Amino acid sequence: MEQDFEKTLKEVSEMGYEGVEFAGLFGKTGAEVRELCRKYSLTPVSAHVPLSEMLADPDKVFSTYQEIGCPCIAVPYLGEKDRPGKENYDKTVENIAFLAKKAAEYGIHLMYHNHDFEFVRLANGKYGFDDLYDRIPAELLYAEIDTCWVNVAGEDPSGYVRRYKGRVPILHLKDFVMPGKKPAHLYSLIGLKDEKSTSGEEAFSFRPVGYGVQNIPAILDAATDADCRWVVVEQDEAALGKTSLECAALSVNYLKNLYK
């Protein structure tokens, strides 16, 4: 996207994708992005915007994505100190609740996108994942369940999608392989700077949808049962010697063949 924003939208549209979730606009205005989506018949489904960016200027963020036509924005990730069970967690919940109320003023619903670190038991016995959604009501905060990370955490993605029926308008359909134990520095694999990888941690790798260990048909059935409106194909890193766009093509072709 950063190298050629319009070309990327054109190519994913030609592959057969119907919508797009943004993770940065790379200098484009809201109006420009809206027109490109219209040009290539892509629905702007949602966007990932860092928590710090939303807190710094919520009106700017929400007005921009309102102009694009995004109905949802997701908190994509939490730094280590902000995570469930850590020192800033309570303040982070307050910040997310504040942003959810602010987003609603612009007709946007805030979502939270999970990783596996939310699946830690808190003092109240709950997973951090469930605690967050218990503390902020559904009318303010939706769940954007990332099915890869739920599985990595040792839980059943389909079960979690069904558990949050009516609260998961969008989920991440993401595949992976993990033949060994979970790497200690897992998030360095997706380019996040708060963790540094060490040599030999090659046990985990992302894959195009249908090319890993996920039970994709079961997850899609759960998405239907949970009244999910969109499934977003996501692959944090290219694999199998392919480019990111080639991986995206493999994913969408797998899904097309699944429903022939």
For each residue, the residues with C-beta under 8 A, 3 or more apart:
1: 4 5 8 22 23 24 26
2: 5 24 26
3: 8
4: 1 7 8
5: 1 2 8 9 25 26 28 36
6: 9 10 36
7: 4 10 11
8: 1 3 4 5 11 12 245
9: 5 6 12 13 20 36 37 39 40 42
10: 6 7 13 14 40
11: 7 8 14 15 245
12: 8 9 15 17 20 42 245 248
13: 9 10 17 40 41 42
14: 10 11
15: 11 12 248 249 252 253
16: 252 256
17: 12 13 20 42 233 248 252
18: 41 42 43
19: 42 43 44 45 230 232
20: 9 12 17 37 42 43 44 45
21: 45 46 47 48 170 232 234
22: 1 25 33 44 46 47 48 68 70
23: 1 47 48 76
24: 1 2
25: 5 22 28 29 30 33 64
26: 1 2 5
27:
28: 5 25 32 33 36
29: 25 32 33 64 67
30: 25 33 34 63 64 65 66 67 68
31: 34 35 67
32: 28 29 35 36
33: 22 25 28 29 30 36 37 44 68
34: 30 31 37 38 44 67 68 69
35: 31 32 38 39
36: 5 6 9 28 32 33 39 40 42
37: 9 20 33 34 40 42 43 44 68 69
38: 34 35 41
39: 9 35 36
40: 9 10 13 36 37
41: 13 18 38
42: 9 12 13 17 18 19 20 36 37
43: 18 19 20 37
44: 19 20 22 33 34 37 47 68 69 70
45: 19 20 21 70 71 72 170 230 232
46: 21 22 70 71 72 73 74 111 144 170 230 232
47: 21 22 23 44 65 68 70 72 73 74
48: 21 22 23 73 74 76 113
49: 53 54 61 65 73 74 75 76
50: 53 54 76 77
51: 54 55 75 76 77 78 82 92 95 96 99
52: 55 56
53: 49 50 56 57 61
54: 49 50 51 57 58 61 62 73 75 99
55: 51 52 58 95 99
56: 52 53
57: 53 54 60 61
58: 54 55 61 62 99 102 103
59: 62 63 102
60: 57 63 64
61: 49 53 54 57 58 64 65 73
62: 54 58 59 65 66 73 102 103 105 106 108
63: 30 59 60 66 67 106
64: 25 29 30 60 61 67 68
65: 30 47 49 61 62 68 70 73 106 108
66: 30 62 63 69 70 106 107 108
67: 29 30 31 34 63 64
68: 22 30 33 34 37 44 47 64 65
69: 34 37 44 66
70: 22 44 45 46 47 65 66 73 108
71: 45 46 107 108 109 169
72: 45 46 47 108 109 110 111 142 144 169 170
73: 46 47 48 49 54 61 62 65 70 103 108 109 110 111
74: 46 47 48 49 110 111 112 113 144 170
75: 49 51 54 78 96 99 110 111 112 113
76: 23 48 49 50 51 113
77: 50 51 113 115 192
78: 51 75 82 83 92 117
79: 82 83 194
80: 83 86 194
81: 86 87 88
82: 51 78 79 86 88 89 91 92
83: 78 79 80 86 89 92 117 118 120 128
84: 89 117 118 120 122 127 128 129 131 132
85: 89 120 122 128
86: 80 81 82 83 89
87: 81
88: 81 82 91 92
89: 82 83 84 85 86 92 93 128
90: 93 94
91: 82 88 94 95
92: 51 78 82 83 88 89 95 96
93: 89 90 96 97 132 135 136
94: 90 91 97 98
95: 51 55 91 92 98 99
96: 51 75 92 93 99 100 110 112 132 136 141
97: 93 94 100 101 135 136 140 141
98: 94 95 101 102
99: 51 54 55 58 75 95 96 102 103 110
100: 96 97 103 104 109 110 136 140 141
101: 97 98 104 105 140
102: 58 59 62 98 99 105 106
103: 58 62 73 99 100 106 108 109 110
104: 100 101 107 108 109 110 140
105: 62 101 102
106: 62 63 65 66 102 103
107: 66 71 104
108: 62 65 66 70 71 72 73 103 104
109: 71 72 73 100 103 104 142 169
110: 72 73 74 75 96 99 100 103 104 140 141 142
111: 46 72 73 74 75 141 142 143 144 169 170
112: 74 75 96 132 133 141 142 143 144
113: 48 74 75 76 77 144 146 172
114: 118 129 143 144 145 146 149 150
115: 77 118 146 149 187
116: 119 149 150 152 153 186
117: 78 83 84 120 128
118: 83 84 114 115 127 128 129 132 153
119: 116 127 128 129 150 153 154 155
120: 83 84 85 117 127 128
121: 125 126 127
122: 84 85 125 126 127 128 131
123:
124: 131
125: 121 122
126: 121 122 130 131 134
127: 84 118 119 120 121 122 130 131
128: 83 84 85 89 117 118 119 120 122 131 132
129: 84 114 118 119 132 133 160
130: 126 127 133 134
131: 84 122 124 126 127 128 134 135
132: 84 93 96 112 118 128 129 135 136 141
133: 112 129 130 136 138 141 143 164 167
134: 126 130 131
135: 93 97 131 132
136: 93 96 97 100 132 133 140 141
137: 140 141
138: 133 141 142 166 167
139:
140: 97 100 101 104 110 136 137
141: 96 97 100 110 111 112 132 133 136 137 138
142: 72 109 110 111 112 138 167 168 169 170
143: 111 112 114 133 164 167 168
144: 46 72 74 111 112 113 114 168 169 170 171 172
145: 114 150 157 160 161 164 168 171 172
146: 113 114 115 149 150 171 172 174 234
147: 150 151 157 161 171 172 173 174 214 219
148: 151 152 157 172 174 175 176 206 214 234
149: 114 115 116 146 152 153 174
150: 114 116 119 145 146 147 153 155 156 157 160
151: 147 148 154 155 156 157 176 213 214
152: 116 148 149 176 178 182 186 204
153: 116 118 119 149 150
154: 119 151
155: 119 150 151 159 160
156: 150 151 159 160
157: 145 147 148 150 151 160 161 214 219 222
158: 161 162 215 218 219 221 222
159: 155 156 162 163 222
160: 129 145 150 155 156 157 163 164
161: 145 147 157 158 164 165 168 171 219 222 223 225 226 228
162: 158 159 165 222 225 226
163: 159 160
164: 133 143 145 160 161 167 168 226
165: 161 162 168 225 226 227
166: 138 226 227
167: 133 138 142 143 164
168: 142 143 144 145 161 164 165 171 223 226 227 228
169: 71 72 109 111 142 144 228 229 230
170: 21 45 46 72 74 111 142 144 228 229 230 231 232
171: 144 145 146 147 161 168 219 223 228 230 231 232
172: 113 144 145 146 147 148 231 232 234
173: 147 209 216 219 220 231 232 233 234 251
174: 146 147 148 149 206 209 214 233 234 235 236
175: 148 206 207 208 209 210 211 212 213 214 216 235 251
176: 148 151 152 204 205 206 207 212 213 214
177: 204 205 207 212 213
178: 152 182 203 204 205 213
179: 203
180: 203 204
181: 203
182: 152 178 186 203 204
183: 186 189 197 201 203 204
184: 198 201
185: 188 189 195 196 197 198 201
186: 116 152 182 183 189 195 204
187: 115 190 192 194 195
188: 185 191 192 195 196 197
189: 183 185 186 197 204 205 206 236 237
190: 187 236 237
191: 188 236 237
192: 77 187 188 195
193:
194: 79 80 187
195: 185 186 187 188 192
196: 185 188
197: 183 185 188 189 201
198: 184 185 201
199:
200:
201: 183 184 185 197 198 204
202: 205
203: 178 179 180 181 182 183
204: 152 176 177 178 180 182 183 186 189 201
205: 176 177 178 189 202 237 239
206: 148 174 175 176 189 212 235 236 237 239
207: 175 176 177 211 212 235 239 240
208: 175 211 212 235 239 240 242 247 248 250 251 254
209: 173 174 175 212 214 216 233 235 250 251 254 255
210: 175 216 250 251 254 255 258
211: 175 207 208 239 240 250 254
212: 175 176 177 206 207 208 209
213: 151 175 176 177 178
214: 147 148 151 157 174 175 176 209 219
215: 158 218 219
216: 173 175 209 210 219 220 254 255 258
217: 220 221 258
218: 158 215 221 222
219: 147 157 158 161 171 173 214 215 216 222 223
220: 173 216 217 223 224 231 258
221: 158 217 218 224 225
222: 157 158 159 161 162 218 219 225 226
223: 161 168 171 219 220 226 228 231
224: 220 221 227 228
225: 161 162 165 221 222
226: 161 162 164 165 166 168 222 223
227: 165 166 168 224
228: 161 168 169 170 171 223 224 231
229: 169 170
230: 19 45 46 169 170 171
231: 170 171 172 173 220 223 228
232: 19 21 45 46 170 171 172 173
233: 17 173 174 209 248 251 252 255
234: 21 146 148 172 173 174
235: 174 175 206 207 208 209 238 239 244 247 248 251
236: 174 189 190 191 206
237: 189 190 191 205 206
238: 235 242 243 244 246 247
239: 205 206 207 208 211 235 242 247
240: 207 208 211 247 250
241:
242: 208 238 239 246 247 250
243: 238 246 247
244: 235 238 247 248
245: 8 11 12 248 249
246: 238 242 243 249 250
247: 208 235 238 239 240 242 243 244 250 251
248: 12 15 17 208 233 235 244 245 251 252
249: 15 245 246 252 253
250: 208 209 210 211 240 242 246 247 253 254
251: 173 175 208 209 210 233 235 247 248 254 255
252: 15 16 17 233 248 249 255 256
253: 15 249 250 256 257
254: 208 209 210 211 216 250 251 257 258
255: 209 210 216 233 251 252 258 259
256: 16 252 253 259 260
257: 253 254 260
258: 210 216 217 220 254 255
259: 255 256
260: 256 257
